[in-house]
């Protein structure tokens, strides 16, 4: 929703003619199709930047990522494709003053409250956040007033479907996917859980990493998962197992 409003502002008020969609390999096909429809509606060119990284290979090697892994995975799945974009436009003599427009808002979360600014310089480009000070109501009003196409996922899923890396998610989102009719994607993530378990089930300390979006679990829930796979706790009742002193979550990806 935020990205839709930001794209409209960038195109209609600032003359931006190119939209960029970051394909992390974890998003919904229906969301990608919506972005194509939006680009047509705005009469803008669309480039889809696909990561060269395999999310499946990453998680079957290291387990599913959690909040602490975000900086590393963000770079691998999103920042590197943007660097290729900067190289491409630079080779065309357009790299000077590259601006990337984004829909981030300060009021989205406490974390972004202190970090989002309307303009932020990066090494190879400048981030521009035209909605930095907007409220969610302002975003909704802008979309309605300008009759912009709505993504069905906003209502069905409660979010866009561009990325399901699971950094800050919750395992309950698998149920949300099925409720939204995205059973195929839920099956894919659950099948990945099976592959990860085949590769990493012997590492009890990392048992929580066998579950997609484990970052949304409480510490007691993570301990329960570790206890379930720990042979030394096989004869303990579930309460005793959950009371086991937690171990470290492991290193970065």
LOTI-736459 format. One record per residue (C-alpha): residue number from 1; residue in three letters; x, z, y. Coordinates in Angstrom, 3 decimals, always signed. Each point is the difference from the previous one (the first is absolute). Layout:
N
   nr  rest         x         z         y
  NUM   ALA         X         Z         Y
...
//
This chain:
253
   nr  rest         x         z         y
    1   UNK    +0.000    +0.000    +0.000
    2   UNK    +2.750    +0.959    +2.443
    3   UNK    +2.014    -3.088    -0.913
    4   UNK    -3.041    -2.215    +0.572
    5   UNK    -0.536    +1.347    +3.502
    6   UNK    +3.721    -0.172    +0.787
    7   UNK    +0.194    -3.604    -1.211
    8   UNK    -2.938    -0.946    +2.219
    9   UNK    +1.553    +1.680    +3.046
   10   UNK    +3.379    -1.630    -0.657
   11   UNK    -1.453    -3.489    -0.448
   12   UNK    -2.662    -0.021    +2.712
   13   UNK    +1.653    +2.108    +2.697
   14   UNK    +3.715    -0.648    -0.523
   15   UNK    +0.212    -3.519    -1.407
   16   UNK    +1.378    +0.930    -3.426
   17   UNK    -0.454    -2.957    -2.345
   18   UNK    +1.389    +1.227    -3.317
   19   UNK    -1.336    +2.702    -2.315
   20   UNK    +2.239    +1.454    -2.717
   21   UNK    -1.298    +1.582    -3.205
   22   UNK    +2.399    +2.149    -2.017
   23   UNK    -0.636    -0.476    -3.714
   24   UNK    +1.560    +2.997    -1.775
   25   UNK    -1.224    -1.129    -3.400
   26   UNK    -2.325    +3.004    -0.167
   27   UNK    -2.925    -1.114    +2.167
   28   UNK    -3.405    -1.429    -0.822
   29   UNK    -0.573    -3.739    -0.144
   30   UNK    -3.305    +0.502    +1.808
   31   UNK    +1.877    +1.546    +2.916
   32   UNK    +2.412    -2.929    +0.211
   33   UNK    -2.990    -2.353    +0.066
   34   UNK    -1.516    +1.996    +2.860
   35   UNK    +3.221    -0.385    +1.996
   36   UNK    -0.139    -3.766    -0.525
   37   UNK    -3.596    -0.053    +1.225
   38   UNK    +0.955    +2.096    +3.039
   39   UNK    +2.832    -2.382    +0.879
   40   UNK    -2.460    -2.905    -0.164
   41   UNK    -2.445    +1.910    +2.207
   42   UNK    +2.717    +0.634    +2.591
   43   UNK    +1.368    -3.549    -0.311
   44   UNK    +3.448    +1.442    -0.711
   45   UNK    +2.718    -1.026    -2.422
   46   UNK    +0.575    +2.345    -2.934
   47   UNK    +3.234    +0.679    -1.842
   48   UNK    -0.072    +2.089    -3.151
   49   UNK    +3.312    +1.770    -0.581
   50   UNK    +0.405    +0.951    -3.655
   51   UNK    +2.488    +2.608    -1.053
   52   UNK    +2.677    -1.051    -2.462
   53   UNK    -0.166    +3.450    -1.565
   54   UNK    -2.109    +0.724    -3.076
   55   UNK    -2.098    +3.138    +0.377
   56   UNK    -0.407    +0.113    -3.788
   57   UNK    +3.769    -0.042    -0.520
   58   UNK    +0.497    +2.708    +2.612
   59   UNK    -2.512    +2.404    -1.532
   60   UNK    +0.984    -0.599    -3.622
   61   UNK    +3.578    +0.851    +0.985
   62   UNK    -0.576    +2.937    +2.346
   63   UNK    -3.603    +1.048    -0.527
   64   UNK    -2.773    -0.268    +2.564
   65   UNK    +1.050    +0.793    +3.574
   66   UNK    -1.122    +2.970    +2.045
   67   UNK    +0.053    +0.855    +3.707
   68   UNK    +3.758    +0.663    +0.087
   69   UNK    +0.664    -3.480    -1.365
   70   UNK    -1.818    -1.748    +2.824
   71   UNK    +3.051    -0.899    +2.147
   72   UNK    +1.800    -1.667    -2.911
   73   UNK    -3.008    -1.863    -1.372
   74   UNK    -1.159    -1.018    +3.474
   75   UNK    +3.329    -1.703    +0.528
   76   UNK    -0.080    -1.736    -3.384
   77   UNK    -3.608    -1.169    +0.119
   78   UNK    -0.624    -0.624    +3.711
   79   UNK    +3.042    +0.186    +2.240
   80   UNK    +2.145    -2.493    -1.901
   81   UNK    -2.676    -2.729    +0.222
   82   UNK    -0.186    +0.671    +3.739
   83   UNK    +3.770    -0.379    +0.221
   84   UNK    -0.321    -3.400    -1.675
   85   UNK    -2.633    -0.869    +2.591
   86   UNK    +2.405    +0.970    +2.780
   87   UNK    +2.698    -2.160    -1.594
   88   UNK    -2.390    -2.940    -0.329
   89   UNK    -1.213    +0.035    +3.587
   90   UNK    +3.552    +0.635    +1.177
   91   UNK    +1.132    -3.136    -1.803
   92   UNK    -2.628    -1.903    +1.932
   93   UNK    +1.352    +1.302    +3.262
   94   UNK    -2.902    +2.430    +0.420
   95   UNK    +1.618    +3.246    -1.116
   96   UNK    +0.644    +1.212    +3.531
   97   UNK    -2.698    +2.453    +1.000
   98   UNK    -1.896    +0.012    -3.313
   99   UNK    -3.086    +2.206    +0.350
  100   UNK    -2.011    +1.292    -2.960
  101   UNK    -3.507    +1.192    +0.818
  102   UNK    -1.490    +2.798    -2.080
  103   UNK    -3.294    +1.887    -0.183
  104   UNK    +1.439    +3.514    -0.259
  105   UNK    -1.701    +2.672    +2.115
  106   UNK    +1.189    +3.441    +1.064
  107   UNK    -3.281    +1.639    -1.012
  108   UNK    +0.121    -1.256    -3.567
  109   UNK    +1.867    +3.102    -1.140
  110   UNK    +2.088    +2.924    +1.193
  111   UNK    +3.091    -1.805    -1.201
  112   UNK    -0.712    -3.029    +2.167
  113   UNK    -1.117    +2.111    +2.955
  114   UNK    +3.618    +0.766    +0.809
  115   UNK    +1.573    -3.278    -1.079
  116   UNK    -2.150    -2.929    +1.127
  117   UNK    +0.741    -1.501    +3.405
  118   UNK    -1.391    -3.198    +1.560
  119   UNK    +3.452    -1.628    -0.159
  120   UNK    +2.853    +0.958    -2.314
  121   UNK    +3.346    -1.749    -0.323
  122   UNK    +1.423    -0.678    -3.465
  123   UNK    +3.319    -1.588    -0.956
  124   UNK    -1.245    -3.585    -0.257
  125   UNK    -3.424    +0.042    +1.621
  126   UNK    -2.330    +1.940    +2.247
  127   UNK    -3.111    +1.701    -1.342
  128   UNK    -3.083    -0.316    +2.211
  129   UNK    -3.003    +2.252    -0.677
  130   UNK    -2.866    -1.072    +2.292
  131   UNK    -2.351    +2.573    -1.540
  132   UNK    +2.435    +2.897    +0.248
  133   UNK    -2.346    +2.102    +2.147
  134   UNK    -3.295    -1.228    -1.451
  135   UNK    -2.456    +2.155    -1.941
  136   UNK    -1.647    -1.154    -3.209
  137   UNK    -3.283    -0.400    +1.888
  138   UNK    +1.691    -2.338    +2.468
  139   UNK    +1.307    -2.100    -2.883
  140   UNK    -3.467    -0.233    -1.569
  141   UNK    -1.579    -0.888    +3.346
  142   UNK    +2.592    -2.724    +0.642
  143   UNK    -0.669    -1.603    -3.374
  144   UNK    -3.770    +0.123    +0.509
  145   UNK    +0.050    -1.210    +3.616
  146   UNK    +2.181    -2.987    -0.892
  147   UNK    -1.933    -0.788    -3.175
  148   UNK    +3.168    +0.061    -2.100
  149   UNK    -0.348    -0.459    -3.776
  150   UNK    -0.092    +3.285    -1.879
  151   UNK    +1.963    +0.624    -3.147
  152   UNK    -2.470    +0.995    -2.775
  153   UNK    +2.623    +2.454    -1.233
  154   UNK    -0.466    +2.134    +3.114
  155   UNK    -3.428    +1.025    -1.280
  156   UNK    +0.587    -0.305    -3.749
  157   UNK    +3.416    +1.663    -0.124
  158   UNK    +0.251    +1.842    +3.291
  159   UNK    +3.296    -1.719    +0.842
  160   UNK    +1.687    -3.390    -0.058
  161   UNK    +1.497    -1.136    -3.263
  162   UNK    +3.370    -1.289    +1.165
  163   UNK    +2.170    +2.522    -1.857
  164   UNK    -0.407    +2.276    -3.007
  165   UNK    +3.548    +1.282    -0.321
  166   UNK    -1.446    +3.525    -0.249
  167   UNK    +2.396    +1.826    +2.338
  168   UNK    -2.644    +2.085    +1.707
  169   UNK    -2.928    -0.781    -2.261
  170   UNK    -1.915    +1.993    -2.572
  171   UNK    -0.686    -0.799    -3.674
  172   UNK    -3.699    +0.179    +0.936
  173   UNK    +0.437    -3.336    +1.799
  174   UNK    -0.083    -1.681    -3.410
  175   UNK    -3.651    +1.064    -0.211
  176   UNK    -0.538    -1.345    +3.516
  177   UNK    +1.398    -3.356    -1.084
  178   UNK    -2.454    -0.194    -2.881
  179   UNK    -2.895    +1.060    +2.217
  180   UNK    +0.949    -2.850    +2.352
  181   UNK    -0.088    -2.502    -2.865
  182   UNK    +3.797    -0.342    -0.148
  183   UNK    +0.238    +0.862    -3.711
  184   UNK    +2.762    -2.522    -0.638
  185   UNK    +2.287    +1.690    +2.506
  186   UNK    -0.813    +3.456    -1.360
  187   UNK    +0.797    -1.290    -3.505
  188   UNK    +3.339    -1.349    +1.257
  189   UNK    +1.004    +3.364    +1.453
  190   UNK    -1.105    +1.878    -3.120
  191   UNK    +1.907    -2.449    -2.196
  192   UNK    +3.054    +0.654    +2.169
  193   UNK    -0.456    +3.714    -0.671
  194   UNK    +0.204    -0.771    -3.711
  195   UNK    +3.201    -2.012    +0.448
  196   UNK    +1.552    +2.739    +2.125
  197   UNK    -0.896    +2.608    -2.611
  198   UNK    +1.630    -2.117    -2.719
  199   UNK    +3.227    -0.105    +2.021
  200   UNK    +0.164    +3.479    +1.521
  201   UNK    -2.137    +2.379    -2.070
  202   UNK    +3.078    +1.798    -1.373
  203   UNK    +0.985    +1.221    +3.473
  204   UNK    -2.213    +3.079    +0.316
  205   UNK    +1.305    +0.845    +3.471
  206   UNK    -1.347    -3.330    +1.244
  207   UNK    -3.308    +0.100    -1.890
  208   UNK    -2.051    -0.119    +3.199
  209   UNK    +1.595    -3.386    +0.759
  210   UNK    -1.856    -1.462    -2.981
  211   UNK    -3.177    +0.013    +2.089
  212   UNK    -0.777    -2.447    +2.781
  213   UNK    -0.525    +1.685    +3.398
  214   UNK    +1.200    +3.377    -1.276
  215   UNK    +0.833    +0.951    +3.586
  216   UNK    -3.673    +0.850    +0.457
  217   UNK    +0.129    +2.592    -2.784
  218   UNK    +0.426    +3.704    +0.637
  219   UNK    +3.156    +1.702    -1.240
  220   UNK    -1.998    +1.795    -2.700
  221   UNK    -1.327    -3.360    -1.226
  222   UNK    +3.551    -1.362    -0.153
  223   UNK    +1.143    +3.052    -1.950
  224   UNK    -2.857    -0.546    -2.438
  225   UNK    +1.168    -3.564    -0.636
  226   UNK    +3.573    +1.176    -0.588
  227   UNK    -1.201    +2.760    -2.315
  228   UNK    -2.055    -2.455    -2.032
  229   UNK    +3.103    -2.032    -0.842
  230   UNK    +2.376    +2.956    -0.464
  231   UNK    +0.429    +0.777    -3.740
  232   UNK    +1.148    +3.530    +0.835
  233   UNK    -3.440    +0.699    +1.477
  234   UNK    -2.017    -1.655    -2.746
  235   UNK    -1.254    +3.332    -1.382
  236   UNK    -0.859    +1.528    +3.378
  237   UNK    -3.516    +0.149    +1.366
  238   UNK    -0.660    -2.253    +2.972
  239   UNK    +0.084    +2.945    +2.410
  240   UNK    +3.461    +1.053    -1.149
  241   UNK    +1.243    -3.560    +0.146
  242   UNK    -1.255    -0.421    +3.540
  243   UNK    +1.826    +3.125    +1.033
  244   UNK    +3.385    -1.364    -0.973
  245   UNK    +2.516    +0.013    +2.826
  246   UNK    -0.007    -3.515    +1.507
  247   UNK    +3.137    -2.072    -0.197
  248   UNK    +1.357    -2.532    +2.437
  249   UNK    -1.834    -3.264    +0.494
  250   UNK    +3.067    -2.151    -0.476
  251   UNK    +2.047    -2.290    +2.148
  252   UNK    -0.981    -2.963    +2.132
  253   UNK    -0.764    -3.405    -1.429
//
